[in-house]
């Protein structure tokens, strides 16, 4: 079993493999791990997601958190835990899902948009929050929320973000990011996934090293 603690701030990128085939997931995870990714999520609306999660958990990559995404109820939490997931990611704030994950010793990253949802998630025990869909709200929304949220709450913008957006979001208070189609689609080749993975890690590290620097070119 992998550790249930999420990787530190230097590895605060979530690879969202929505639609991944179980037959490809291990090879893709190996490429991502070598590129510097330490949080890999398989959304449950992917083909046979629990098989993919089990395959990833069996890999025992040091320091790598295995997540189940789009988790909507407590049954899915239990099934993800049985498959070997150490992280539950949701698009919404559901206290029962948060509680079920924490009771099983898992980390949890519920989705939120408003201050009300963020504080509800915190009261339920969540320390990692997913601002979703981030593109709808923008960095200024996060900056305003950061003024009232506890500093220990980690926020990961997800949805519609590219490499060029990282500096602005990070300046607004983002801890890390989740990337879906900017990183992975089922029709991407392994070479394309590797190129995208390395470019996003490079952009993230550059923004951390130079917080006031300019933007990064968008990946094409």
N, C-alpha and C positions, 0 to 999 in steps of 0.2 A: 504493500500500500504506500502511495506517495504521502508526503507530509501534507496536512490540511492547511498549513500556513501558506499564504500567498507570497510569491517572491518579492524582494525589496523593490524600491522605487526605480532602480536602474534596469529592472526587467518588467516594468509595469505595462506590458503590451499583451493584449488578449487576441489570439488568433481564432477567429470565428469561422469554422469550417462547415458552413451551412450547405447541405446537399452532398457532403462527402460520401463516397462509396466505401464500405468497410474494407474492400480489397486494396484501396489506395491509401488508407488513413495512416498506416504505420510509416510508409515511405515519405509521405508528406510531413508527418511529425518529425521524422529524422532530419529532413531538410530545414524545417523551421527551427529545430533545436540547435542545429549547427550555425544557423544565422543569428542566434541570440534570443529566440523566443522561449519563454518559460511558463506561459499560460496558454493552454490549448483547449478550446471549447468545441464540443459537437452539439449543435442544436437538435432538440428532440424531433423536429420536423424534417430531419434528414433520413435517408434510407437506412433502416435497421440501426438506429443510433446506439442502442445499448451494446451491440456487438462491436461497434467502433470504439466506444468508451472502454470496454473490456480489453480490447487489443492495445489501446494506448496505455492503460493502467498496467498491463503485463510488461510493458517496455521498460519500466523502472528507470526512467531518465532522471538523474539526480537533480533535485530542485525544481522539478517540473510539476505544475498543478494541472490536473485533468478535470475539465469542467463539462457539465451537462447544461445546455442552454435551452431557452424557451421552456423553462420548467414552470408549469401552471398550477400543479396541485401536489398534495403530500404523497400520493401514490407514486408519482413520477420522481419525487425526491428519494423515496425508498428504493425504487428500481435503479436509479442512477447510483446510489450508494452501493447497492449490491453488485453493480457492474464494475465498481472501482473508482468512481468519480470522487474527487475531494472538494469540488466546488460546484455550487448550484448558481446558475445565472438565470434571471427572469426579466421579462420586458416590463413588468409591473411590480407594485408593492403589495404583496399579500402576506400579512403577518403569520398566517398558518404555515406557509411555505418556508418563511424565514426561520420560524421556530423549529420546524421539523428538521431542517438542515443542521441547525446548530445543535440540536439534541443528538444527532448522529455524529457530531464532531467534524462536520464539514464547514468550509467557508461558504459564504453566501453573498451574492451581488444582485440585489433587487433593482428593478428599474424605477426611475422616478422622473418627474418633470417639475413639480412644484415644491415649495418649502414645506407644505403640509405633508406631502408624500415622503419627503426626505426625513422629516422628524418622526413620522410614523415608522419608517424603516429603522431608524436609530433606536426608537423605543422598543422595537421588537428584537433588537440585538445586532443588527447589521452594522458593520464598520466600513464596508466597501459598497458604494452606490454607483449605479449605471445611469447616467443622464441620457435618456432615450426618448425620441430620436434627437440627437444632438443638433443636427442641421436645422431643425425647426426652431430652436431657441437661440443658439449662438453663444459666443464667449461672454458677451455682456450679461447674459442671463446667469451664467455660472459665477461671474464676478460678483453680482449682487447677492447670490445665494451664499457665497463664501463669507460674506460680511456677517451672516447670522448663524451659519453652521459651525459646530465644533471643529477645531483644527485637526483633530484626530480622525475625522471622517475622510476617507479616500474616495475621490470621484473620478469615474472613468467615462468620458463622453464616448458615445457609440452611435453610429448611424449617419452616413453622409459625409464622413471626414476623410480627407486625404493627407498626404505627407505635407503639402503646403500649408495646411491648417494647424499643424502641431504647435508652432511657436505661439500663435495667438491664444489657443486654448490653454497652453501651459502657463502663459502669463496671467491668464484669468483664474488659475488655481487648479487646473486638472492634475491629478496624480499620475494617471496613465490613460490608455486609450484601448478601445476595442475596434478591430478592423475586420470587416467582412469582405465584400466584393472588391475592395481596393487591394486585398491580399489574395483571396481565393474565390474561385468559382469552379464548379465541376468540370468545365471545359478548358480550364487553364492547364497548360503543360507543366511538368515538373520544373523545367527550366524557367518558365515564366513565374511560377510561384516562388522559386528561389530568388529571382531577381527582385521581385516585389518585396519579399520578406527582408532582404538585406537593405533595400532602399528605405523602407520604413524604419528599421532599426537605426540606420545611419541618421535619418532625419530626427528621430527621437533623441538620440544621444547628442546630436549637434545642438538641439534646442535646450537640452539640459545643461550643456557646457557653456552655452552662450545665450542666456535667457532673453537678452534684448536684441539679438541678431535678427536679420531679416528672415523672410520666408524661404521655403525650399521648393524647388520646382516640382510640379505635380507629376506623378508617375503616369506614363502612357503605355 
